Amino acid sequence: MNAYAKPERNGAADAPFYLPQGDEVAVFEAAAANDLPVLLKGPTGCGKTRFVAHMAARLGRPLYTVACHDDLSAADLIGRYLLKGGETVWTDGPLTRAVREGAICYLDEVVEARKDVTVVLHPLTDDRRILPIDRTGEEIEAAPGFMLVASYNPGYQNILKTLKPSTRQRFVAMEFDFPEPRREAEIVARESGLDRDRTLGLVRLAGKIRGLKGQDLEEGVSTRLVVYAASLVARGMSLDRAIEAAMIEPLTDDAEVKRGLRDLAAAIFG
């Protein structure tokens, strides 16, 4: 979803599937009830974004999701003047719309955004709960239900891309990780349609690959990629080809590392 996408709105009955790993649902609900911002920390693909979508539906609140990147500026979140029909018209960004509507605004991988973004967030993450808009002279008080949620991957960031302590301490924070194997197999089976017994081997392979993070690989294999592999198998693709396409090729371009991953898969599946 880009910075100007429409919000998602679901009900509890059709909430995206999410299997809790601990008390994260209760912590999020308590934070929402007390108008507290939430920070989710954890590796790529471990379920943070799915969790936020699930909670937004569970709470019955619209959700604006912004995938942060190097060029994302405060203006992308707040809004800007645009030329429409020969006139210059102010257009709210996703953060401003969420503040006005009482929605959840989720900033995925917030540390990837430009530094001016965190400055904008500060007045929304304390008891003021306001969003000053310098370009229009407005100072918007957050509507009831507004909630700011951000995420990042501490293991992936370097010292130049991290949240300052003064920013982190404005949030209720939760640590996420990959589910334990049997629970992850249940998630993969539910999402892919592959029977649970066959997903267990894929999950075991994923665990072995994750153990290589920081050695031959920058990132381990995500639960998302395990679901992709299982989905391919469920639709008739051979196991070897599915693993190659979904759990090896996306991780590396290094031919030697890919050979090592294939050997790892062969050792698990025979």
TORKEDO-58124 format. One line per 2 residues: number of its first residue (from 0); their letters; for each residue z, x, y of N, C-alpha, C. Coordinates in nm, 4 decimals. Layout:
% residues N
NUM) a) Z/X/Y/Z/X/Y/Z/X/Y; ...
//
This chain:
% residues 270
0) mn) 0.0000/0.0847/-0.1191/0.0000/0.0000/0.0000/0.0000/0.0876/0.1232; -0.0887/0.0637/0.2190/-0.0901/0.1475/0.3372/0.0022/0.0910/0.4429
2) ay) 0.0068/0.1581/0.5580/0.1054/0.1220/0.6596/0.0819/-0.0155/0.7198; -0.0347/-0.0743/0.6997/-0.0617/-0.2044/0.7591/-0.0871/-0.3126/0.6545
4) ak) -0.0393/-0.2912/0.5340/-0.0568/-0.3896/0.4279/0.0357/-0.5079/0.4473; 0.0003/-0.6177/0.3866/0.0845/-0.7358/0.3910/0.2034/-0.7188/0.2975
6) pe) 0.3131/-0.7889/0.3268/0.4302/-0.7741/0.2408/0.4134/-0.8478/0.1092; 0.4844/-0.7997/0.0096/0.4930/-0.8701/-0.1172/0.6075/-0.9700/-0.1081
8) rn) 0.5883/-1.0843/-0.1699/0.6959/-1.1837/-0.1703/0.6974/-1.2514/-0.3065; 0.8053/-1.2346/-0.3790/0.8185/-1.2945/-0.5121/0.9522/-1.3662/-0.5209
10) ga) 0.9713/-1.4354/-0.6299/1.1004/-1.4942/-0.6581/1.1639/-1.4252/-0.7759; 1.2902/-1.4558/-0.8017/1.3613/-1.3898/-0.9114/1.2929/-1.4145/-1.0451
12) ad) 1.2317/-1.5314/-1.0597/1.1708/-1.5659/-1.1877/1.0519/-1.4770/-1.2215; 0.9767/-1.4340/-1.1184/0.8604/-1.3494/-1.1444/0.8805/-1.2080/-1.0906
14) ap) 1.0047/-1.1636/-1.0885/1.0340/-1.0277/-1.0449/0.9696/-0.9274/-1.1396; 0.9158/-0.8165/-1.0860/0.8604/-0.7128/-1.1742/0.9655/-0.6663/-1.2747
16) fy) 0.9208/-0.6407/-1.3983/1.0143/-0.5993/-1.5017/1.0826/-0.4688/-1.4643; 1.2142/-0.4666/-1.4784/1.2923/-0.3445/-1.4565/1.4121/-0.3492/-1.5494
18) lp) 1.4306/-0.2433/-1.6265/1.5434/-0.2356/-1.7192/1.6508/-0.1467/-1.6579; 1.7644/-0.2018/-1.6182/1.8687/-0.1215/-1.5521/1.9182/-0.0077/-1.6401
20) qg) 1.9491/0.1042/-1.5739/2.0024/0.2205/-1.6443/2.1532/0.2315/-1.6300; 2.2061/0.1640/-1.5275/2.3500/0.1682/-1.5002/2.3865/0.0524/-1.4100
22) de) 2.4591/0.0824/-1.3034/2.5032/-0.0232/-1.2125/2.4205/-0.0296/-1.0853; 2.2950/0.0225/-1.0907/2.2147/0.0303/-0.9689/2.1842/-0.1070/-0.9086
24) va) 2.1701/-0.2095/-0.9928/2.1430/-0.3442/-0.9411/2.2630/-0.3936/-0.8600; 2.3823/-0.3748/-0.9126/2.5035/-0.4190/-0.8423/2.5232/-0.3422/-0.7125
26) vf) 2.4968/-0.2126/-0.7136/2.5122/-0.1311/-0.5925/2.4125/-0.1761/-0.4861; 2.2891/-0.2002/-0.5262/2.1870/-0.2442/-0.4303/2.2233/-0.3807/-0.3725
28) ea) 2.2666/-0.4725/-0.4567/2.3036/-0.6061/-0.4084/2.4206/-0.5983/-0.3115; 2.5180/-0.5115/-0.3395/2.6323/-0.4956/-0.2499/2.5882/-0.4364/-0.1169
30) aa) 2.4983/-0.3388/-0.1219/2.4463/-0.2795/0.0009/2.3707/-0.3831/0.0834; 2.2896/-0.4642/0.0171/2.2145/-0.5678/0.0868/2.3071/-0.6696/0.1516
32) an) 2.4124/-0.7055/0.0819/2.5077/-0.8039/0.1348/2.5811/-0.7518/0.2572; 2.5915/-0.6199/0.2675/2.6643/-0.5585/0.3790/2.5729/-0.4921/0.4815
34) dl) 2.4441/-0.5225/0.4745/2.3453/-0.4690/0.5700/2.3450/-0.3170/0.5740; 2.3546/-0.2542/0.4569/2.3576/-0.1087/0.4498/2.2226/-0.0548/0.4027
36) pv) 2.1738/0.0537/0.4628/2.0503/0.1160/0.4157/2.0737/0.1907/0.2855; 1.9696/0.2031/0.2041/1.9828/0.2641/0.0720/1.8821/0.3776/0.0568
38) ll) 1.9294/0.4878/-0.0009/1.8450/0.6031/-0.0297/1.8411/0.6250/-0.1805; 1.7205/0.6304/-0.2361/1.7026/0.6516/-0.3792/1.6498/0.7932/-0.4014
40) kg) 1.7179/0.8693/-0.4853/1.6794/1.0074/-0.5126/1.6427/1.0210/-0.6594; 1.5339/1.0912/-0.6879/1.4972/1.1092/-0.8271/1.3548/1.1562/-0.8433
42) pt) 1.3184/1.2006/-0.9636/1.1849/1.2560/-0.9872/1.0755/1.1510/-0.9763; 0.9557/1.1999/-0.9529/0.8381/1.1137/-0.9437/0.8185/1.0350/-1.0729
44) gc) 0.7944/0.9049/-1.0583/0.7601/0.8231/-1.1739/0.8758/0.7813/-1.2610; 0.9994/0.7859/-1.2085/1.1145/0.7476/-1.2914/1.1564/0.6025/-1.2695
46) gk) 1.0863/0.5296/-1.1816/1.1143/0.3871/-1.1662/1.1710/0.3455/-1.0319; 1.1752/0.4339/-0.9332/1.2350/0.3996/-0.8040/1.1586/0.2875/-0.7344
48) tr) 1.0266/0.3000/-0.7300/0.9462/0.1987/-0.6610/0.9522/0.0653/-0.7339; 0.9455/0.0677/-0.8665/0.9575/-0.0556/-0.9436/1.0929/-0.1210/-0.9209
50) fv) 1.1986/-0.0411/-0.9108/1.3323/-0.0930/-0.8871/1.3390/-0.1673/-0.7540; 1.2800/-0.1093/-0.6498/1.2835/-0.1746/-0.5184/1.2060/-0.3057/-0.5222
52) ah) 1.0885/-0.3062/-0.5860/1.0111/-0.4300/-0.5971/1.0893/-0.5364/-0.6735; 1.1570/-0.4937/-0.7796/1.2387/-0.5854/-0.8596/1.3515/-0.6442/-0.7747
54) ma) 1.4183/-0.5595/-0.6984/1.5319/-0.6065/-0.6187/1.4872/-0.6964/-0.5045; 1.3734/-0.6661/-0.4427/1.3232/-0.7532/-0.3366/1.2961/-0.8929/-0.3902
56) ar) 1.2341/-0.8999/-0.5074/1.2082/-1.0304/-0.5688/1.3388/-1.0975/-0.6080; 1.4309/-1.0209/-0.6621/1.5602/-1.0754/-0.7052/1.6371/-1.1356/-0.5870
58) lg) 1.6260/-1.0690/-0.4705/1.6957/-1.1159/-0.3508/1.6139/-1.2178/-0.2713; 1.4875/-1.2375/-0.3113/1.4028/-1.3336/-0.2418/1.3607/-1.2892/-0.1037
60) rp) 1.3444/-1.1578/-0.0855/1.3064/-1.1051/0.0455/1.1655/-1.0450/0.0395; 1.0871/-1.0637/0.1460/0.9571/-0.9964/0.1504/0.9767/-0.8456/0.1530
62) ly) 0.8777/-0.7731/0.1037/0.8883/-0.6280/0.0916/0.7664/-0.5618/0.1528; 0.7913/-0.4700/0.2472/0.6870/-0.3832/0.3009/0.7063/-0.2447/0.2410
64) tv) 0.6077/-0.1973/0.1673/0.6148/-0.0652/0.1064/0.5200/0.0293/0.1785; 0.5724/0.1430/0.2211/0.4925/0.2431/0.2917/0.4966/0.3727/0.2115
66) ac) 0.3823/0.4199/0.1675/0.3729/0.5483/0.0987/0.3623/0.6574/0.2048; 0.4675/0.7345/0.2206/0.4719/0.8337/0.3274/0.3869/0.9560/0.2920
68) hd) 0.3307/1.0184/0.3949/0.2461/1.1366/0.3764/0.2545/1.2230/0.5022; 0.1902/1.3374/0.4960/0.2020/1.4366/0.6033/0.1603/1.3844/0.7396
70) dl) 0.0666/1.2933/0.7436/0.0140/1.2450/0.8716/0.0805/1.1162/0.9195; 0.1755/1.0646/0.8405/0.2411/0.9397/0.8806/0.3341/0.9661/0.9979
72) sa) 0.3116/0.8965/1.1068/0.3901/0.9159/1.2288/0.4764/0.7939/1.2568; 0.5637/0.8066/1.3540/0.6472/0.6945/1.3944/0.5616/0.5775/1.4420
74) ad) 0.4510/0.6075/1.5097/0.3625/0.5007/1.5578/0.3022/0.4210/1.4433; 0.2761/0.4876/1.3291/0.2239/0.4153/1.2130/0.3241/0.3123/1.1628
76) li) 0.4522/0.3411/1.1762/0.5564/0.2493/1.1309/0.5877/0.1425/1.2355; 0.5913/0.1833/1.3616/0.6339/0.0910/1.4670/0.5200/0.0025/1.5137
78) gr) 0.4026/0.0615/1.5330/0.2884/-0.0145/1.5817/0.2186/0.0596/1.6937; 0.1081/0.0018/1.7398/0.0309/0.0656/1.8472/-0.0600/-0.0379/1.9121
80) yl) -0.1117/-0.0014/2.0274/-0.2102/-0.0864/2.0937/-0.3467/-0.0640/2.0287; -0.4151/-0.1752/1.9957/-0.5469/-0.1701/1.9353/-0.6441/-0.2543/2.0164
82) lk) -0.7692/-0.2157/2.0132/-0.8719/-0.2894/2.0851/-0.9242/-0.4018/1.9968; -0.9066/-0.5257/2.0431/-0.9524/-0.6431/1.9686/-1.0267/-0.7371/2.0620
84) gg) -1.1556/-0.7596/2.0328/-1.2342/-0.8523/2.1139/-1.2406/-0.8136/2.2603; -1.2447/-0.6861/2.2869/-1.2523/-0.6394/2.4257/-1.1182/-0.6311/2.4948
86) et) -1.0119/-0.6694/2.4278/-0.8779/-0.6632/2.4864/-0.7908/-0.5637/2.4108; -0.6971/-0.5044/2.4808/-0.6008/-0.4140/2.4187/-0.4782/-0.4951/2.3796
88) vw) -0.4518/-0.5002/2.2505/-0.3459/-0.5864/2.1976/-0.2464/-0.5020/2.1185; -0.1172/-0.5275/2.1404/-0.0145/-0.4587/2.0618/-0.0115/-0.5150/1.9201
90) td) -0.0066/-0.4265/1.8204/0.0001/-0.4678/1.6796/0.1215/-0.4031/1.6153; 0.2107/-0.4857/1.5632/0.3303/-0.4337/1.4963/0.2930/-0.3542/1.3720
92) gp) 0.3658/-0.2459/1.3481/0.3565/-0.1736/1.2228/0.4495/-0.2365/1.1200; 0.4495/-0.1855/0.9966/0.5275/-0.2479/0.8891/0.6780/-0.2447/0.9128
94) lt) 0.7291/-0.1394/0.9732/0.8726/-0.1343/1.0004/0.9111/-0.2403/1.1018; 0.8334/-0.2536/1.2076/0.8619/-0.3540/1.3101/0.8540/-0.4946/1.2526
96) ra) 0.7544/-0.5197/1.1693/0.7431/-0.6532/1.1086/0.8630/-0.6822/1.0191; 0.9060/-0.5830/0.9444/1.0228/-0.6025/0.8581/1.1475/-0.6307/0.9405
98) vr) 1.1637/-0.5595/1.0517/1.2798/-0.5801/1.1393/1.2779/-0.7211/1.1972; 1.1619/-0.7661/1.2412/1.1512/-0.9004/1.3017/1.1744/-1.0108/1.1973
100) eg) 1.1246/-0.9894/1.0743/1.1231/-1.0953/0.9730/1.2459/-1.0974/0.8835; 1.3274/-0.9921/0.8889/1.4395/-0.9849/0.7960/1.3930/-0.9478/0.6565
102) ai) 1.2963/-0.8571/0.6488/1.2396/-0.8134/0.5212/1.2983/-0.6784/0.4807; 1.2612/-0.6332/0.3625/1.2947/-0.4986/0.3171/1.1787/-0.4072/0.3501
104) cy) 1.2070/-0.2941/0.4128/1.1054/-0.1931/0.4379/1.1386/-0.0727/0.3507; 1.0454/-0.0380/0.2613/1.0664/0.0712/0.1665/0.9768/0.1878/0.2038
106) ld) 1.0366/0.3003/0.2368/0.9635/0.4221/0.2711/0.9666/0.5147/0.1500; 0.8572/0.5171/0.0780/0.8466/0.5954/-0.0451/0.8171/0.7414/-0.0114
108) ev) 0.8990/0.8346/-0.0636/0.8861/0.9774/-0.0345/0.8929/1.0022/0.1156; 1.0036/0.9592/0.1752/1.0187/0.9613/0.3206/1.0094/1.1017/0.3789
110) ve) 1.0490/1.2051/0.3034/1.0458/1.3411/0.3587/0.9033/1.3926/0.3790; 0.8042/1.3234/0.3209/0.6665/1.3654/0.3414/0.6154/1.3263/0.4796
112) ar) 0.6823/1.2319/0.5452/0.6376/1.1857/0.6764/0.6715/1.2891/0.7840; 0.6105/1.2736/0.9003/0.6376/1.3632/1.0120/0.7805/1.3467/1.0602
114) kd) 0.8313/1.4498/1.1258/0.9722/1.4525/1.1628/1.0113/1.3427/1.2615; 0.9165/1.2937/1.3404/0.9521/1.1902/1.4378/0.9884/1.0586/1.3710
116) vt) 0.9535/1.0432/1.2420/0.9854/0.9195/1.1703/1.1357/0.9033/1.1538; 1.2058/1.0103/1.1132/1.3500/0.9974/1.0890/1.4257/0.9661/1.2171
118) vv) 1.3766/1.0135/1.3303/1.4427/0.9839/1.4582/1.4384/0.8339/1.4855; 1.3258/0.7717/1.4534/1.3101/0.6276/1.4738/1.4063/0.5488/1.3860
120) lh) 1.4366/0.6022/1.2669/1.5190/0.5285/1.1716/1.6663/0.5260/1.2098; 1.7120/0.6236/1.2838/1.8558/0.6364/1.3103/1.9197/0.5108/1.3709
122) pl) 1.8610/0.4490/1.4746/1.9258/0.3288/1.5305/1.9301/0.2104/1.4347; 1.8458/0.2161/1.3279/1.8445/0.1079/1.2294/1.9426/0.1320/1.1157
124) td) 1.9985/0.2526/1.1090/2.0840/0.2882/0.9958/2.2292/0.3058/1.0366; 2.2669/0.2475/1.1502/2.4084/0.2434/1.1871/2.4404/0.1015/1.2325
126) dr) 2.5545/0.0828/1.2938/2.5956/-0.0550/1.3248/2.5149/-0.1197/1.4366; 2.4281/-0.0422/1.5033/2.3438/-0.1028/1.6070/2.2358/-0.1916/1.5452
128) ri) 2.1723/-0.1428/1.4375/2.0625/-0.2147/1.3708/1.9577/-0.2633/1.4717; 1.9101/-0.1680/1.5521/1.8088/-0.2003/1.6513/1.6893/-0.1071/1.6343
130) lp) 1.5745/-0.1540/1.6837/1.4531/-0.0737/1.6835/1.3977/-0.0701/1.8252; 1.4193/0.0386/1.8988/1.3606/0.0511/2.0328/1.2111/0.0828/2.0224
132) id) 1.1305/0.0137/2.1017/0.9868/0.0390/2.1058/0.9530/0.0835/2.2473; 0.9379/0.2106/2.2651/0.9143/0.2664/2.3978/0.7857/0.2148/2.4606
134) rt) 0.6821/0.1977/2.3785/0.5514/0.1589/2.4334/0.5515/0.0198/2.4953; 0.6382/-0.0691/2.4448/0.6422/-0.2061/2.4973/0.7684/-0.2349/2.5767
136) ge) 0.8646/-0.1446/2.5692/0.9915/-0.1669/2.6380/1.0859/-0.2591/2.5648; 1.0491/-0.2980/2.4423/1.1350/-0.3870/2.3634/1.2467/-0.3088/2.2947
138) ei) 1.3539/-0.3800/2.2669/1.4610/-0.3298/2.1818/1.4934/-0.4426/2.0844; 1.4401/-0.4323/1.9642/1.4477/-0.5425/1.8689/1.5734/-0.5302/1.7838
140) ea) 1.6508/-0.6347/1.7812/1.7665/-0.6398/1.6913/1.7193/-0.6883/1.5546; 1.7602/-0.6187/1.4501/1.7152/-0.6535/1.3158/1.7562/-0.7953/1.2795
142) ap) 1.6606/-0.8714/1.2284/1.6891/-1.0076/1.1846/1.7758/-1.0043/1.0591; 1.8530/-1.1109/1.0355/1.9329/-1.1166/0.9124/1.8447/-1.0964/0.7899
144) gf) 1.8907/-1.0142/0.6981/1.8144/-0.9849/0.5769/1.7388/-0.8548/0.5824; 1.7200/-0.7988/0.7038/1.6479/-0.6712/0.7113/1.7257/-0.5629/0.6365
146) ml) 1.6506/-0.4820/0.5615/1.7111/-0.3728/0.4863/1.6143/-0.2555/0.4830; 1.6657/-0.1385/0.5121/1.5857/-0.0169/0.5063/1.6169/0.0573/0.3768
148) va) 1.5128/0.0856/0.2996/1.5268/0.1604/0.1745/1.4301/0.2780/0.1801; 1.4781/0.3946/0.1439/1.3931/0.5138/0.1420/1.4132/0.5870/0.0102
150) sy) 1.3127/0.6660/-0.0279/1.3254/0.7447/-0.1505/1.2672/0.8828/-0.1289; 1.3119/0.9758/-0.2103/1.2495/1.1080/-0.2143/1.2879/1.1779/-0.3438
152) np) 1.2161/1.2863/-0.3699/1.2357/1.3634/-0.4925/1.2985/1.4975/-0.4566; 1.4304/1.5118/-0.4692/1.4967/1.6366/-0.4272/1.4455/1.7590/-0.5029
154) gy) 1.4064/1.7417/-0.6280/1.3621/1.8551/-0.7075/1.2259/1.9070/-0.6699; 1.1503/1.8289/-0.5919/1.0135/1.8662/-0.5595/1.0001/1.9233/-0.4198
156) qn) 1.0988/1.8948/-0.3343/1.0873/1.9329/-0.1949/1.1266/2.0793/-0.1738; 1.0609/2.1444/-0.0776/1.1050/2.2776/-0.0381/1.1938/2.2665/0.0839
158) il) 1.2417/2.3787/0.1321/1.3399/2.3759/0.2410/1.2823/2.3191/0.3703; 1.1490/2.3233/0.3815/1.0860/2.2700/0.5021/1.0684/2.1192/0.4960
160) kt) 1.0856/2.0613/0.3760/1.0695/1.9176/0.3606/1.1904/1.8608/0.2889; 1.2913/1.8318/0.3650/1.4107/1.7705/0.3084/1.4760/1.6867/0.4169
162) lk) 1.5671/1.6012/0.3788/1.6380/1.5195/0.4769/1.7579/1.5957/0.5310; 1.7736/1.5926/0.6608/1.8900/1.6560/0.7203/2.0174/1.5822/0.6768
164) ps) 2.1296/1.6531/0.6652/2.2560/1.5857/0.6302/2.2888/1.4710/0.7246; 2.2555/1.4860/0.8518/2.2855/1.3803/0.9490/2.2073/1.2529/0.9193
166) tr) 2.0923/1.2668/0.8550/2.0135/1.1495/0.8145/2.0622/1.0956/0.6810; 2.0828/1.1842/0.5827/2.1274/1.1392/0.4504/2.2580/1.0620/0.4587
168) qr) 2.3468/1.1028/0.5489/2.4779/1.0395/0.5557/2.4766/0.9046/0.6263; 2.3604/0.8567/0.6596/2.3470/0.7218/0.7138/2.3166/0.6194/0.6048
170) fv) 2.2964/0.6668/0.4813/2.2537/0.5806/0.3719/2.3576/0.5743/0.2609; 2.3602/0.4600/0.1909/2.4197/0.4538/0.0577/2.3159/0.5139/-0.0366
172) am) 2.3532/0.6108/-0.1167/2.2549/0.6822/-0.1984/2.2804/0.6611/-0.3470; 2.1702/0.6578/-0.4226/2.1772/0.6467/-0.5681/2.0833/0.7487/-0.6313
174) ef) 2.1297/0.8122/-0.7371/2.0503/0.9102/-0.8102/1.9808/0.8419/-0.9278; 1.8509/0.8607/-0.9380/1.7720/0.8061/-1.0483/1.7217/0.9201/-1.1360
176) df) 1.7041/0.8920/-1.2634/1.6447/0.9885/-1.3546/1.5676/0.9099/-1.4601; 1.4991/0.9821/-1.5470/1.4270/0.9135/-1.6538/1.5266/0.8499/-1.7505
178) pe) 1.4931/0.7340/-1.8049/1.5849/0.6673/-1.8987/1.6060/0.7512/-2.0243; 1.7146/0.7235/-2.0915/1.7350/0.7905/-2.2207/1.6265/0.7396/-2.3167
180) pr) 1.5920/0.8191/-2.4196/1.4702/0.7929/-2.4978/1.4529/0.6514/-2.5522; 1.5561/0.5938/-2.6128/1.5381/0.4605/-2.6718/1.5152/0.3547/-2.5647
182) re) 1.5811/0.3708/-2.4530/1.5607/0.2759/-2.3432/1.4216/0.2947/-2.2825; 1.3789/0.4192/-2.2692/1.2450/0.4440/-2.2157/1.1388/0.3887/-2.3110
184) ae) 1.1607/0.4029/-2.4407/1.0661/0.3477/-2.5381/1.0564/0.1959/-2.5241; 1.1689/0.1320/-2.4978/1.1691/-0.0135/-2.4775/1.0872/-0.0508/-2.3547
186) iv) 1.1034/0.0276/-2.2465/1.0276/0.0027/-2.1237/0.8782/0.0209/-2.1487; 0.8430/0.1305/-2.2157/0.7021/0.1606/-2.2419/0.6405/0.0525/-2.3299
188) ar) 0.7130/0.0078/-2.4320/0.6622/-0.0977/-2.5197/0.6393/-0.2269/-2.4419; 0.7329/-0.2613/-2.3561/0.7220/-0.3845/-2.2762/0.6019/-0.3773/-2.1802
190) es) 0.5827/-0.2621/-2.1183/0.4781/-0.2487/-2.0173/0.3391/-0.2304/-2.0768; 0.3301/-0.1709/-2.1958/0.1999/-0.1353/-2.2528/0.1497/-0.2320/-2.3590
192) gl) 0.2427/-0.2995/-2.4269/0.2040/-0.3840/-2.5389/0.1983/-0.3095/-2.6708; 0.2255/-0.1778/-2.6686/0.2288/-0.1005/-2.7929/0.3627/-0.1230/-2.8613
194) dr) 0.3634/-0.1286/-2.9946/0.4895/-0.1542/-3.0633/0.5880/-0.0399/-3.0376; 0.7144/-0.0752/-3.0395/0.8197/0.0174/-2.9995/0.8252/0.1413/-3.0874
196) dr) 0.8006/0.1279/-3.2154/0.8068/0.2432/-3.3051/0.7064/0.3510/-3.2644; 0.5866/0.3086/-3.2224/0.4852/0.4070/-3.1842/0.5110/0.4646/-3.0450
198) tl) 0.5841/0.3911/-2.9629/0.6155/0.4467/-2.8305/0.7209/0.5570/-2.8396; 0.8027/0.5552/-2.9441/0.9095/0.6551/-2.9550/0.8542/0.7973/-2.9597
200) gl) 0.7426/0.8172/-3.0311/0.6828/0.9498/-3.0370/0.6324/0.9956/-2.9013; 0.5708/0.9051/-2.8263/0.5230/0.9382/-2.6925/0.6388/0.9739/-2.5999
202) vr) 0.7480/0.9024/-2.6142/0.8659/0.9305/-2.5324/0.9261/1.0661/-2.5693; 0.9275/1.0984/-2.6992/0.9767/1.2301/-2.7406/0.8904/1.3413/-2.6822
204) la) 0.7595/1.3209/-2.6834/0.6689/1.4191/-2.6243/0.6957/1.4336/-2.4745; 0.7152/1.3209/-2.4081/0.7442/1.3252/-2.2647/0.8697/1.4068/-2.2368
206) gk) 0.9728/1.3883/-2.3189/1.0967/1.4626/-2.3006/1.0756/1.6125/-2.3156; 0.9939/1.6525/-2.4136/0.9641/1.7942/-2.4338/0.8879/1.8521/-2.3146
208) ir) 0.7917/1.7743/-2.2645/0.7128/1.8206/-2.1497/0.8014/1.8349/-2.0262; 0.8921/1.7409/-2.0076/0.9826/1.7499/-1.8921/1.0683/1.8756/-1.8962
210) gl) 1.0955/1.9231/-2.0169/1.1727/2.0457/-2.0307/1.0994/2.1681/-1.9798; 0.9673/2.1557/-1.9588/0.8867/2.2671/-1.9080/0.8777/2.2694/-1.7563
212) kg) 0.9335/2.1683/-1.6904/0.9274/2.1634/-1.5446/0.9940/2.2872/-1.4859; 0.9266/2.3472/-1.3881/0.9788/2.4677/-1.3267/0.9377/2.5945/-1.3973
214) qd) 0.8778/2.5805/-1.5153/0.8269/2.6970/-1.5880/0.6738/2.6980/-1.5771; 0.6096/2.6198/-1.6618/0.4637/2.6121/-1.6562/0.4143/2.4938/-1.5740
216) le) 0.5023/2.3991/-1.5452/0.4620/2.2772/-1.4757/0.5466/2.2550/-1.3508; 0.4814/2.2056/-1.2441/0.5557/2.1702/-1.1231/0.6350/2.0413/-1.1436
218) eg) 0.5781/1.9493/-1.2179/0.6411/1.8191/-1.2426/0.6306/1.7841/-1.3902; 0.7331/1.7163/-1.4420/0.7266/1.6654/-1.5779/0.6459/1.5377/-1.5827
220) vs) 0.6236/1.4872/-1.7023/0.5452/1.3652/-1.7172/0.6308/1.2441/-1.6813; 0.5749/1.1543/-1.6045/0.6487/1.0365/-1.5588/0.6471/0.9268/-1.6647
222) tr) 0.7410/0.8350/-1.6528/0.7385/0.7160/-1.7390/0.6085/0.6393/-1.7183; 0.5585/0.6411/-1.5961/0.4318/0.5738/-1.5666/0.3187/0.6281/-1.6536
224) lv) 0.3123/0.7610/-1.6672/0.2069/0.8201/-1.7483/0.2260/0.7902/-1.8966; 0.3496/0.7811/-1.9412/0.3752/0.7444/-2.0801/0.3256/0.6020/-2.1057
226) vy) 0.3476/0.5141/-2.0092/0.2963/0.3767/-2.0203/0.1438/0.3778/-2.0268; 0.0811/0.4619/-1.9440/-0.0656/0.4714/-1.9476/-0.1135/0.5126/-2.0869
228) aa) -0.0512/0.6156/-2.1424/-0.0915/0.6627/-2.2755/-0.0741/0.5536/-2.3800; 0.0409/0.4864/-2.3766/0.0670/0.3790/-2.4730/-0.0313/0.2642/-2.4565
230) sl) -0.0685/0.2336/-2.3310/-0.1650/0.1256/-2.3055/-0.3005/0.1587/-2.3656; -0.3412/0.2849/-2.3545/-0.4690/0.3261/-2.4116/-0.4671/0.3140/-2.5639
232) va) -0.3561/0.3554/-2.6243/-0.3435/0.3451/-2.7698/-0.3429/0.1987/-2.8124; -0.2718/0.1149/-2.7371/-0.2629/-0.0274/-2.7712/-0.3997/-0.0948/-2.7675
234) rg) -0.4904/-0.0367/-2.6908/-0.6248/-0.0955/-2.6800/-0.7277/-0.0222/-2.7643; -0.6781/0.0555/-2.8620/-0.7671/0.1108/-2.9620/-0.8047/0.2564/-2.9489
236) ms) -0.7612/0.3233/-2.8453/-0.7945/0.4646/-2.8309/-0.7116/0.5473/-2.9283; -0.7687/0.6577/-2.9766/-0.6933/0.7435/-3.0662/-0.5745/0.8053/-2.9934
238) ld) -0.4692/0.8346/-3.0679/-0.3486/0.8899/-3.0089/-0.3768/1.0221/-2.9378; -0.4520/1.1111/-3.0018/-0.4815/1.2413/-2.9424/-0.5545/1.2265/-2.8095
240) ra) -0.6537/1.1382/-2.8061/-0.7319/1.1204/-2.6824/-0.6481/1.0567/-2.5730; -0.5634/0.9623/-2.6097/-0.4775/0.8972/-2.5114/-0.3800/0.9980/-2.4500
242) ie) -0.3220/1.0832/-2.5332/-0.2294/1.1853/-2.4834/-0.3015/1.2825/-2.3908; -0.4235/1.3214/-2.4310/-0.5022/1.4135/-2.3491/-0.5299/1.3532/-2.2111
244) aa) -0.5716/1.2265/-2.2111/-0.6134/1.1616/-2.0867/-0.4969/1.1255/-1.9959; -0.3835/1.0886/-2.0534/-0.2736/1.0342/-1.9730/-0.1535/1.1258/-1.9594
246) mi) -0.1373/1.2232/-2.0512/-0.0154/1.3034/-2.0468/-0.0402/1.4540/-2.0381; -0.1655/1.4937/-2.0430/-0.1963/1.6373/-2.0315/-0.2827/1.6645/-1.9087
248) ep) -0.3991/1.6026/-1.9021/-0.4906/1.6284/-1.7911/-0.4304/1.5976/-1.6530; -0.3504/1.4902/-1.6374/-0.2940/1.4637/-1.5045/-0.1911/1.5675/-1.4583
250) lt) -0.1382/1.6478/-1.5519/-0.0280/1.7382/-1.5173/-0.0735/1.8753/-1.4714; -0.1893/1.9216/-1.5183/-0.2272/2.0595/-1.4902/-0.3776/2.0793/-1.5030
252) dd) -0.4278/2.1806/-1.4313/-0.5665/2.2233/-1.4459/-0.5754/2.3565/-1.5202; -0.4615/2.4142/-1.5528/-0.4563/2.5448/-1.6178/-0.4901/2.5300/-1.7664
254) ae) -0.5968/2.5962/-1.8108/-0.6425/2.5809/-1.9493/-0.5373/2.6281/-2.0491; -0.4667/2.7336/-2.0174/-0.3657/2.7857/-2.1099/-0.2474/2.6895/-2.1211
256) vk) -0.2072/2.6332/-2.0098/-0.0971/2.5370/-2.0125/-0.1376/2.4133/-2.0907; -0.2618/2.3693/-2.0722/-0.3093/2.2517/-2.1471/-0.3099/2.2785/-2.2972
258) rg) -0.3474/2.3980/-2.3356/-0.3425/2.4320/-2.4792/-0.1993/2.4252/-2.5311; -0.1058/2.4740/-2.4504/0.0346/2.4681/-2.4907/0.0839/2.3257/-2.5061
260) lr) 0.0395/2.2365/-2.4171/0.0801/2.0962/-2.4262/0.0184/2.0294/-2.5496; -0.1039/2.0655/-2.5806/-0.1667/2.0111/-2.7026/-0.0915/2.0571/-2.8267
262) dl) -0.0503/2.1841/-2.8283/0.0273/2.2349/-2.9414/0.1602/2.1620/-2.9535; 0.2205/2.1323/-2.8382/0.3459/2.0575/-2.8377/0.3264/1.9184/-2.8962
264) aa) 0.2173/1.8527/-2.8591/0.1876/1.7190/-2.9116/0.1626/1.7266/-3.0629; 0.0902/1.8289/-3.1068/0.0624/1.8435/-3.2502/0.1901/1.8654/-3.3300
266) ai) 0.2847/1.9387/-3.2723/0.4121/1.9638/-3.3415/0.4933/1.8353/-3.3574; 0.4801/1.7442/-3.2640/0.5567/1.6188/-3.2703/0.4889/1.5165/-3.3607
268) fg) 0.3580/1.5076/-3.3504/0.2866/1.4033/-3.4239/0.2239/1.4522/-3.5539; 0.2227/1.5850/-3.5757/0.1694/1.6398/-3.7003/0.0192/1.6476/-3.7052
//
